[in-house]
């Protein structure tokens, strides 16, 4: 599982949230991973909550917690 591997690495993580046209080419070039959440343009405040919720949900599944049931 990709998240399990990522959690085991204990590396720093930086999240960049792009605007309606996406991220600048220089920013994309330095990324190791890239997520596309939607083809829609989402408010930055919604994106932060959405990513946090999805990471928590994935972590809870890995840990066997009942969140996803």
RARALIN-V759280 format. One line per field, one symbol per residue. phi: phi as a letter, one per 30 degrees, with the letter a starting at -180 (. if undefined). Layout:
phi=???
This chain:
phi=.ddddddddhcdbbcccdddcjddeddddcdcbbccdaddccdedddedddddddddddddediddedd
